[in-house]
Amino acid sequence: GQRLDKPRILFVGASRTNLKIASYLQKKQKGEITFINRSEKLLVDYRNIPWSDKKKWVEYDWVIVATTADSYQLVRGDLSKECKTSMLIDLSVPRNIDPELGKVIELINIDQVN
């Protein structure tokens, strides 16, 4: 089973929203936090992976997306048999996670959070 007491969490985008959530989770020691963002800006307080490794999102338990991109950043074509992801959270407007992924992984979007 997955150790969801200490999930591996990937934040896509270095947005203010993602930074606030990550800071909260880090203070509560609620997970192993990694960031990936298009600008390749390194976030000193967190583990960072390069944008070129974006398809590795399937290696994380939870993926939280809050970017200003105008297209899907996570798509069903990225899925592999080794997918460990149990929850996707899309806080982006417009959406950055392909809704097709919601058919195979729990997908929560900004409307459901509000």
ABEGO torsion letter per residue (X at the ends): XBBAABBBBBBBEABAAAAAAAAAAAAAGAEBBBBBBAAGBBBAABBBBBAAAAAAAAABABBBBBBABABBABBAAABBAABABABBBBABOBBABBAAAAAABBBBBAAAAX
